[in-house]
Structure formats: structure tokens, C-alpha cells
Amino acid sequence: MQIAYTSSSTSTLKTSTRPDTGVAAQLSDEALVRSIAEGDRRALETLYMRHHAHLYRLLLRRIGRESVAEEIVNEVFFEVWRNAHRFEAKARVATWLIAIARYKALSELRRRTETQLDDGVAAAIEDPADGPATTVERQNRSMILHRCLAKLSPQHREVIHLVYYQEKKIEEVARFIGAPINTIKTRIFYARSRMAELLTEAGVDRAWVTI
């Protein structure tokens, strides 16, 4: 397999099938990362072949779109290429890769949620049946919800995005995050409780929120 980088604004890893043979194939993941830090692209190709499929499946379950999942996988390995020298081997390489993928996936989910909220505001503005008071109320609700979500802890915000915006089952969320189902249920409980507090503090009725 060969990896090439395009000059587009978002990095893309182009691959062609080739057996994972040679010296690089005999190295551990940690040794490959050390070689990548020294500029060895063959080592990057080997690491990509070892972990691409697993990362792709995880991301596809979370994102739900094949093209986006594939693009994020590419971004993960581009980050590895740029930051291999920072890897301190405090965790397994596979864990490091999953952490990068989770961060990028969460950023994508957050971007989608913000877009949905913005679209909701736009729809409220454009609806000719709404009077000025209704339009302002809808705008305010969307902005308040957006601000409240931003105040949640990263872990609580993550489960809210996955369960309520991406409509993932609790079992799916648990598998992706790597936490017990009961832990996910607890996070959802506290996330909802915190959202209720934040909405109350903002002076609004949480009944219009589906969270």
C-alpha cells in the first residue's frame, strides 16, 4: 500500500493495495511510530494497513456516513504523520489512534449540531407565517440551547450528541466510547439533569427541548 498526500485544504491519504511485507511489517506499532517520526512513509503505510479497518468501523458506527468516516480515518493518519515525534508511549498506539479518531468525530458531530441549530434559526426567520414575536422567541431558544450544550462537560456533551442528535443506541455509544453501558446511562442522566438546571437558570421551560 502506498500513501500520498494531496494539496487540498483537507489532507487525504490515497492508498493502493500492496501486501504488508518487508522490514516495516515485522515492527511493533511503537517501533513504526518511531520510524514515522523519522520520516519513514513506509512505516506509515504499514500502520495504516493494520488499523484502518478497525478505525473505519468505529467511526462509521458513530458518524453514520461512509465518506465522512473514511475522510476522518485519513485525517487521523495525517495527524500521526505530523505528530509521531510527540508520541510518548504512555498508552498503546491503537489507543492513541482511537483517541485521535474520537476527538475528530466529536468535532464533526458538534459541527453538525451547530449547523442544525443554525438551520433551525434560519427556518424560524424565513417562515412567513410567524409574527415578529414568534421569530424572536425561536431564535432565542436555539441560542440558549446552544449555549447550554456548550457548558456541559466534554463527556456529557459527547453522550448528548450521540444519543439525541445522532440517535445512537446506548449499546452503540458504549462500544464506541469503550465504557460500560451503566456508565453511559449515568452520564446521560447527569447530562440531562445539568441541562435542566442550565435551562432553568436561563429562565426557559425545558419542555420544548427533546433532551
ZADRENVEX-980448 format. One line per 4 residues: number of its first residue (from 0); their letters; for each residue x, y, z of N, C-alpha, C. Coordinates in nm, 2 decimals, decimal comma. Layout:
N
NUM) a) X:Y:Z:X:Y:Z:X:Y:Z; ... .
END
This chain:
211
0) mqia) 0,08:-0,12:0,00:0,00:0,00:0,00:0,09:0,12:0,00; 0,05:0,22:-0,08:0,12:0,35:-0,08:0,03:0,46:-0,04; 0,09:0,56:0,03:0,01:0,67:0,08:0,07:0,80:0,02; -0,02:0,88:-0,04:0,02:1,00:-0,10:-0,06:1,12:-0,04 .
4) ytss) -0,01:1,23:-0,03:-0,08:1,35:0,02:-0,11:1,44:-0,09; -0,24:1,49:-0,09:-0,28:1,58:-0,19:-0,26:1,72:-0,14; -0,27:1,82:-0,22:-0,25:1,96:-0,18:-0,38:2,03:-0,15; -0,49:1,95:-0,13:-0,62:2,01:-0,09:-0,61:2,06:0,05 .
8) stst) -0,71:2,14:0,09:-0,72:2,21:0,22:-0,73:2,10:0,33; -0,79:1,99:0,30:-0,80:1,88:0,40:-0,72:1,77:0,34; -0,63:1,72:0,43:-0,54:1,61:0,38:-0,61:1,49:0,35; -0,56:1,42:0,24:-0,62:1,29:0,20:-0,52:1,19:0,18 .
12) lkts) -0,54:1,07:0,24:-0,45:0,96:0,22:-0,50:0,87:0,10; -0,43:0,87:-0,01:-0,46:0,78:-0,12:-0,39:0,65:-0,10; -0,46:0,54:-0,11:-0,39:0,41:-0,09:-0,41:0,32:-0,21; -0,31:0,24:-0,23:-0,32:0,13:-0,33:-0,28:0,00:-0,27 .
16) trpd) -0,35:-0,10:-0,30:-0,33:-0,23:-0,23:-0,19:-0,29:-0,26; -0,12:-0,33:-0,16:0,01:-0,39:-0,17:0,03:-0,47:-0,05; 0,08:-0,59:-0,05:0,10:-0,68:0,07:0,18:-0,61:0,17; 0,15:-0,63:0,30:0,22:-0,57:0,41:0,35:-0,66:0,44 .
20) tgva) 0,45:-0,64:0,36:0,57:-0,72:0,37:0,69:-0,63:0,39; 0,81:-0,69:0,41:0,93:-0,61:0,43:0,96:-0,59:0,58; 1,06:-0,51:0,60:1,10:-0,48:0,74:1,00:-0,42:0,82; 0,93:-0,32:0,77:0,83:-0,25:0,84:0,72:-0,34:0,90 .
24) aqls) 0,68:-0,44:0,82:0,58:-0,53:0,86:0,61:-0,61:0,98; 0,74:-0,62:1,01:0,79:-0,70:1,13:0,80:-0,62:1,26; 0,78:-0,49:1,24:0,80:-0,40:1,36:0,67:-0,39:1,44; 0,69:-0,36:1,57:0,57:-0,33:1,65:0,51:-0,20:1,62 .
28) deal) 0,39:-0,17:1,67:0,33:-0,04:1,64:0,42:0,07:1,69; 0,47:0,05:1,81:0,56:0,16:1,87:0,68:0,19:1,79; 0,74:0,08:1,74:0,86:0,10:1,65:0,82:0,17:1,52; 0,70:0,14:1,47:0,66:0,20:1,35:0,64:0,35:1,37 .
32) vrsi) 0,58:0,39:1,49:0,56:0,53:1,52:0,70:0,60:1,53; 0,80:0,53:1,59:0,93:0,59:1,59:0,99:0,62:1,45; 0,97:0,52:1,37:1,01:0,53:1,23:0,94:0,64:1,15; 0,81:0,65:1,18:0,73:0,76:1,12:0,78:0,90:1,16 .
36) aegd) 0,82:0,91:1,29:0,88:1,03:1,34:1,00:1,07:1,27; 1,07:0,97:1,21:1,20:1,00:1,14:1,17:1,02:0,99; 1,04:1,02:0,95:1,01:1,05:0,81:0,99:0,92:0,73; 0,97:0,81:0,79:0,96:0,68:0,71:0,81:0,66:0,67 .
40) rral) 0,78:0,69:0,54:0,64:0,68:0,49:0,60:0,53:0,48; 0,69:0,44:0,46:0,66:0,30:0,45:0,61:0,25:0,58; 0,66:0,31:0,69:0,61:0,27:0,83:0,47:0,32:0,84; 0,44:0,44:0,79:0,31:0,49:0,80:0,21:0,41:0,72 .
44) etly) 0,25:0,36:0,60:0,17:0,27:0,52:0,13:0,15:0,60; 0,23:0,09:0,67:0,21:-0,03:0,74:0,12:-0,01:0,86; 0,14:0,10:0,93:0,05:0,13:1,04:-0,10:0,15:0,99; -0,11:0,22:0,88:-0,24:0,24:0,82:-0,31:0,11:0,79 .
48) mrhh) -0,24:0,02:0,73:-0,30:-0,11:0,69:-0,34:-0,19:0,81; -0,27:-0,18:0,92:-0,30:-0,25:1,04:-0,43:-0,20:1,11; -0,45:-0,07:1,11:-0,55:-0,01:1,19:-0,66:0,06:1,11; -0,65:0,07:0,99:-0,75:0,14:0,91:-0,89:0,08:0,93 .
52) ahly) -0,90:-0,05:0,91:-1,04:-0,12:0,91:-1,11:-0,10:1,05; -1,03:-0,11:1,15:-1,09:-0,10:1,29:-1,14:0,04:1,31; -1,05:0,14:1,28:-1,09:0,28:1,30:-1,21:0,31:1,21; -1,21:0,26:1,09:-1,32:0,29:1,00:-1,46:0,24:1,05 .
56) rlll) -1,46:0,12:1,11:-1,58:0,06:1,16:-1,63:0,14:1,28; -1,54:0,18:1,37:-1,58:0,26:1,48:-1,64:0,40:1,44; -1,57:0,46:1,35:-1,62:0,59:1,30:-1,75:0,58:1,23; -1,77:0,48:1,15:-1,89:0,46:1,07:-2,01:0,44:1,17 .
60) rrig) -1,99:0,36:1,27:-2,10:0,35:1,37:-2,14:0,48:1,44; -2,04:0,56:1,45:-2,06:0,69:1,52:-2,11:0,80:1,43; -2,05:0,81:1,31:-2,09:0,92:1,21:-2,20:0,88:1,13; -2,21:0,75:1,08:-2,32:0,71:1,00:-2,31:0,73:0,85 .
64) resv) -2,19:0,79:0,81:-2,17:0,82:0,67:-2,04:0,77:0,63; -2,04:0,68:0,52:-1,91:0,61:0,48:-1,80:0,71:0,44; -1,84:0,81:0,36:-1,74:0,90:0,31:-1,68:0,99:0,42; -1,76:1,03:0,52:-1,71:1,11:0,63:-1,62:1,02:0,72 .
68) aeei) -1,66:0,90:0,74:-1,58:0,81:0,82:-1,45:0,78:0,76; -1,45:0,76:0,63:-1,32:0,74:0,56:-1,23:0,87:0,56; -1,29:0,98:0,55:-1,21:1,10:0,55:-1,15:1,13:0,69; -1,22:1,09:0,79:-1,17:1,11:0,93:-1,06:1,01:0,95 .
72) vnev) -1,07:0,89:0,90:-0,96:0,80:0,91:-0,83:0,86:0,85; -0,85:0,92:0,73:-0,74:0,98:0,66:-0,68:1,09:0,75; -0,76:1,17:0,81:-0,71:1,28:0,89:-0,64:1,22:1,01; -0,68:1,11:1,07:-0,62:1,05:1,18:-0,47:1,02:1,15 .
76) ffev) -0,45:0,96:1,03:-0,32:0,92:1,00:-0,23:1,03:0,95; -0,30:1,14:0,90:-0,22:1,26:0,87:-0,17:1,32:1,00; -0,25:1,32:1,11:-0,21:1,36:1,24:-0,09:1,28:1,29; -0,10:1,15:1,27:0,01:1,06:1,31:0,14:1,10:1,24 .
80) wrna) 0,13:1,13:1,11:0,25:1,17:1,03:0,31:1,30:1,08; 0,22:1,39:1,12:0,27:1,52:1,17:0,32:1,52:1,31; 0,26:1,43:1,40:0,29:1,43:1,54:0,34:1,31:1,60; 0,40:1,22:1,51:0,46:1,10:1,57:0,57:1,12:1,67 .
84) hrfe) 0,64:1,23:1,65:0,75:1,26:1,74:0,70:1,30:1,88; 0,57:1,33:1,89:0,52:1,36:2,02:0,46:1,24:2,10; 0,46:1,13:2,04:0,40:1,01:2,10:0,50:0,96:2,21; 0,45:0,95:2,33:0,53:0,92:2,45:0,52:0,77:2,50 .
88) akar) 0,44:0,69:2,43:0,42:0,55:2,46:0,37:0,53:2,60; 0,29:0,63:2,65:0,22:0,61:2,78:0,10:0,52:2,76; 0,05:0,51:2,64:-0,06:0,42:2,60:-0,02:0,34:2,48; -0,10:0,24:2,45:-0,08:0,16:2,33:-0,11:0,25:2,21 .
92) vatw) -0,04:0,23:2,10:-0,06:0,30:1,97:-0,20:0,30:1,93; -0,27:0,18:1,94:-0,41:0,16:1,90:-0,49:0,26:1,98; -0,47:0,27:2,11:-0,54:0,36:2,20:-0,53:0,50:2,15; -0,40:0,54:2,12:-0,37:0,67:2,07:-0,45:0,71:1,94 .
96) liai) -0,45:0,61:1,85:-0,53:0,63:1,73:-0,67:0,65:1,75; -0,73:0,57:1,84:-0,87:0,58:1,87:-0,90:0,71:1,94; -0,81:0,76:2,02:-0,84:0,89:2,09:-0,84:1,00:1,98; -0,75:1,00:1,89:-0,75:1,10:1,78:-0,88:1,09:1,70 .
100) aryk) -0,92:0,97:1,67:-1,04:0,95:1,59:-1,16:1,00:1,66; -1,17:0,97:1,80:-1,28:1,02:1,88:-1,29:1,17:1,88; -1,18:1,23:1,90:-1,17:1,38:1,90:-1,23:1,44:1,77; -1,18:1,38:1,66:-1,22:1,44:1,53:-1,37:1,41:1,50 .
104) alse) -1,41:1,29:1,54:-1,55:1,25:1,52:-1,64:1,35:1,61; -1,60:1,37:1,73:-1,68:1,46:1,82:-1,68:1,60:1,76; -1,57:1,65:1,70:-1,57:1,78:1,63:-1,67:1,78:1,51; -1,68:1,67:1,44:-1,77:1,66:1,33:-1,92:1,66:1,38 .
108) lrrr) -1,94:1,59:1,49:-2,08:1,58:1,54:-2,12:1,72:1,60; -2,02:1,79:1,66:-2,05:1,92:1,71:-2,08:2,02:1,60; -2,01:2,01:1,49:-2,03:2,09:1,37:-2,17:2,07:1,32; -2,21:1,94:1,31:-2,34:1,91:1,26:-2,45:1,96:1,35 .
112) tetq) -2,43:1,95:1,48:-2,53:2,00:1,57:-2,55:2,15:1,56; -2,43:2,22:1,55:-2,44:2,37:1,53:-2,51:2,41:1,41; -2,48:2,33:1,30:-2,55:2,35:1,17:-2,70:2,33:1,18; -2,74:2,23:1,26:-2,88:2,20:1,28:-2,95:2,32:1,35 .
116) lddg) -2,88:2,36:1,46:-2,93:2,48:1,53:-2,94:2,60:1,45; -2,84:2,63:1,37:-2,84:2,74:1,28:-2,95:2,73:1,18; -2,97:2,61:1,12:-3,07:2,59:1,03:-3,21:2,61:1,09; -3,22:2,57:1,22:-3,35:2,60:1,29:-3,37:2,75:1,31 .
120) vaaa) -3,27:2,82:1,33:-3,29:2,97:1,34:-3,33:3,02:1,21; -3,26:2,98:1,10:-3,29:3,03:0,97:-3,43:3,00:0,93; -3,48:2,87:0,96:-3,61:2,84:0,93:-3,71:2,93:1,00; -3,68:2,96:1,13:-3,77:3,05:1,21:-3,77:3,18:1,14 .
124) iedp) -3,66:3,23:1,09:-3,66:3,36:1,03:-3,74:3,37:0,90; -3,73:3,26:0,83:-3,78:3,26:0,69:-3,93:3,22:0,69; -3,99:3,17:0,80:-4,13:3,13:0,80:-4,22:3,25:0,79; -4,29:3,26:0,68:-4,38:3,38:0,67:-4,50:3,38:0,76 .
128) adgp) -4,53:3,26:0,81:-4,65:3,25:0,90:-4,62:3,30:1,04; -4,49:3,32:1,07:-4,46:3,36:1,21:-4,46:3,51:1,22; -4,51:3,56:1,33:-4,50:3,70:1,36:-4,37:3,73:1,42; -4,34:3,86:1,43:-4,21:3,90:1,49:-4,18:3,84:1,62 .
132) attv) -4,28:3,83:1,71:-4,26:3,78:1,84:-4,22:3,63:1,84; -4,29:3,56:1,75:-4,26:3,41:1,74:-4,12:3,39:1,69; -4,08:3,47:1,59:-3,95:3,46:1,53:-3,84:3,48:1,63; -3,86:3,59:1,71:-3,76:3,62:1,81:-3,75:3,51:1,92 .
136) erqn) -3,87:3,46:1,96:-3,87:3,35:2,06:-3,79:3,23:2,01; -3,81:3,19:1,89:-3,75:3,07:1,83:-3,60:3,09:1,82; -3,56:3,21:1,78:-3,41:3,24:1,78:-3,35:3,23:1,92; -3,42:3,29:2,01:-3,37:3,29:2,15:-3,36:3,15:2,20 .
140) rsmi) -3,45:3,06:2,17:-3,45:2,93:2,22:-3,33:2,85:2,16; -3,31:2,87:2,03:-3,19:2,80:1,97:-3,06:2,85:2,03; -3,05:2,98:2,05:-2,92:3,03:2,10:-2,90:2,98:2,25; -3,01:2,98:2,32:-3,00:2,94:2,46:-2,96:2,79:2,47 .
144) lhrc) -3,02:2,71:2,39:-2,99:2,56:2,38:-2,84:2,55:2,34; -2,80:2,62:2,25:-2,66:2,61:2,20:-2,56:2,65:2,31; -2,59:2,75:2,39:-2,51:2,80:2,50:-2,51:2,69:2,61; -2,62:2,64:2,64:-2,63:2,54:2,75:-2,55:2,41:2,71 .
148) lakl) -2,56:2,36:2,59:-2,49:2,25:2,55:-2,34:2,27:2,56; -2,29:2,39:2,53:-2,15:2,43:2,54:-2,10:2,42:2,68; -2,19:2,44:2,78:-2,15:2,44:2,92:-2,13:2,30:2,98; -2,18:2,20:2,91:-2,17:2,06:2,96:-2,02:2,02:2,96 .
152) spqh) -1,99:1,93:3,04:-1,85:1,87:3,03:-1,84:1,80:2,90; -1,71:1,78:2,85:-1,69:1,71:2,73:-1,76:1,57:2,72; -1,75:1,49:2,84:-1,81:1,36:2,84:-1,96:1,37:2,83; -2,02:1,46:2,90:-2,17:1,47:2,90:-2,22:1,52:2,76 .
156) revi) -2,14:1,62:2,71:-2,18:1,67:2,58:-2,17:1,56:2,47; -2,07:1,48:2,49:-2,05:1,37:2,39:-2,17:1,27:2,38; -2,22:1,23:2,50:-2,33:1,14:2,50:-2,46:1,20:2,45; -2,47:1,33:2,48:-2,59:1,40:2,43:-2,59:1,41:2,28 .
160) hlvy) -2,47:1,44:2,22:-2,46:1,44:2,07:-2,49:1,31:2,01; -2,44:1,20:2,07:-2,46:1,07:2,02:-2,60:1,01:2,03; -2,66:1,03:2,15:-2,79:0,97:2,18:-2,90:1,05:2,12; -2,90:1,18:2,13:-3,01:1,27:2,10:-3,00:1,33:1,96 .
164) yqek) -2,88:1,36:1,91:-2,86:1,42:1,78:-2,83:1,32:1,67; -2,75:1,22:1,71:-2,72:1,11:1,61:-2,80:0,99:1,63; -2,89:0,99:1,73:-2,99:0,88:1,75:-2,92:0,74:1,76; -2,81:0,74:1,83:-2,74:0,61:1,85:-2,80:0,54:1,98 .
168) kiee) -2,80:0,41:1,97:-2,84:0,34:2,09:-2,74:0,34:2,19; -2,78:0,32:2,32:-2,69:0,32:2,43:-2,58:0,22:2,41; -2,61:0,10:2,36:-2,52:0,00:2,34:-2,41:0,04:2,24; -2,45:0,11:2,13:-2,36:0,16:2,03:-2,26:0,26:2,09 .
172) varf) -2,32:0,35:2,17:-2,24:0,45:2,24:-2,13:0,39:2,33; -2,18:0,29:2,41:-2,09:0,22:2,50:-1,97:0,15:2,43; -2,00:0,09:2,31:-1,90:0,02:2,24:-1,80:0,12:2,18; -1,84:0,23:2,13:-1,75:0,33:2,07:-1,67:0,40:2,18 .
176) igap) -1,73:0,44:2,28:-1,65:0,51:2,39:-1,57:0,42:2,47; -1,61:0,29:2,47:-1,53:0,20:2,55:-1,56:0,20:2,70; -1,69:0,23:2,73:-1,73:0,23:2,87:-1,85:0,14:2,89; -1,87:0,09:3,01:-1,99:0,01:3,04:-2,12:0,08:3,01 .
180) inti) -2,22:0,00:2,98:-2,35:0,06:2,95:-2,40:0,14:3,07; -2,38:0,09:3,19:-2,43:0,16:3,31:-2,36:0,30:3,32; -2,24:0,30:3,28:-2,16:0,43:3,29:-2,23:0,53:3,19; -2,26:0,48:3,07:-2,32:0,57:2,97:-2,46:0,62:3,02 .
184) ktri) -2,54:0,53:3,08:-2,67:0,57:3,13:-2,65:0,67:3,24; -2,55:0,66:3,32:-2,53:0,75:3,43:-2,49:0,89:3,37; -2,40:0,89:3,27:-2,36:1,01:3,20:-2,48:1,08:3,14; -2,57:1,00:3,08:-2,69:1,06:3,02:-2,78:1,13:3,13 .
188) fyar) -2,79:1,05:3,24:-2,88:1,11:3,35:-2,82:1,24:3,40; -2,69:1,25:3,42:-2,63:1,37:3,47:-2,63:1,48:3,37; -2,61:1,44:3,24:-2,62:1,54:3,13:-2,76:1,60:3,12; -2,86:1,52:3,13:-3,00:1,57:3,12:-3,03:1,66:3,25 .
192) srma) -2,98:1,61:3,36:-3,00:1,69:3,48:-2,94:1,83:3,48; -2,81:1,83:3,43:-2,74:1,95:3,41:-2,80:2,05:3,31; -2,85:1,99:3,20:-2,92:2,07:3,10:-3,05:2,13:3,16; -3,12:2,06:3,24:-3,24:2,11:3,31:-3,20:2,23:3,40 .
196) ellt) -3,09:2,22:3,47:-3,05:2,32:3,56:-3,01:2,45:3,48; -2,94:2,43:3,37:-2,89:2,54:3,29:-3,01:2,61:3,22; -3,11:2,53:3,17:-3,22:2,59:3,11:-3,31:2,67:3,21; -3,32:2,62:3,33:-3,39:2,69:3,44:-3,32:2,82:3,47 .
200) eagv) -3,19:2,81:3,48:-3,11:2,93:3,51:-3,13:3,04:3,40; -3,15:2,99:3,28:-3,16:3,08:3,16:-3,31:3,14:3,16; -3,39:3,08:3,25:-3,53:3,14:3,25:-3,62:3,08:3,15; -3,60:2,96:3,10:-3,68:2,90:3,00:-3,74:2,76:3,05 .
204) draw) -3,85:2,72:2,99:-3,91:2,59:3,02:-3,84:2,49:2,93; -3,79:2,38:2,99:-3,72:2,28:2,92:-3,81:2,19:2,84; -3,94:2,21:2,85:-4,04:2,12:2,79:-4,02:2,12:2,64; -3,97:2,23:2,58:-3,96:2,24:2,44:-3,83:2,18:2,39 .
208) vti) -3,75:2,13:2,48:-3,62:2,06:2,44:-3,64:1,91:2,45; -3,60:1,84:2,35:-3,62:1,69:2,34:-3,51:1,62:2,42; -3,42:1,69:2,49:-3,31:1,62:2,56:-3,37:1,58:2,70 .
END
